[in-house]
Amino acid sequence: MKRAERQYALVDLLRGARRPWSAARLAGEFGVSARTIERDIGSLQRAGVPIYADHGAAGGYSILREYSLPPLNLSAAESLAVLAGLALLESSPYQGAARRARAKIAGVMDEAHRAPVQEMLGMMRVVDAVAPPDGAVPLGMLSDAIAARRVVRLTYLGETDASASTVRDVETMGLLRAGDAWILAGWCRLRDAIRGFRIERISRFEILDEVPPPRDPALLDADLARWPTRRLG
């Protein structure tokens, strides 16, 4: 994540938070050092963003409520649906954005809804059938590469023999959810065709500087026509 994008996300997170966030906690959220977070906050403060520090054991950084977005007018059932849906993205390439969105929704939820919604959320469980291996590619990198429409270079493990890996340059075209797996879809230059890459089998991942010319989206649609699919938007 670029510095400007991180600072924008930092402001969004603090706007939706009900309690201060420490520099260490923010650093963990964005995958940087606490010193980097403090530099980001200093830059935002100099730019006029009303971030202030609360000192003490429960202290941290907050933003003036006047700078916050107005509350969302969601019912208890709507809040539950949104929070549950975002929780399902915890093991997806959108996990970082989903966590920040959950914090925003929780921050503006009607107090009368808070206890029953949290109780219902506590009764839900998700069994992730495929656990990411040690040293797996950071999931957020995948959505960043797709948003930037970059070519990526990945090392892809064999289906039955992990040592039989191949290095592929792939023009990213989207993400698929297939059963219990997330799949990166794109034009594989090694195979000269559209291919899907299961995320748990990507052992190395590099975003290249190249932005390829756009491919005809009908190619991906034709490939996906073999399976029942639906768009999310």
Order of alpha helices (4+ residues) and beta strands (2+ residues): alpha-alpha-alpha-beta-beta-alpha-alpha-alpha-alpha-beta-beta-beta-beta-beta-alpha
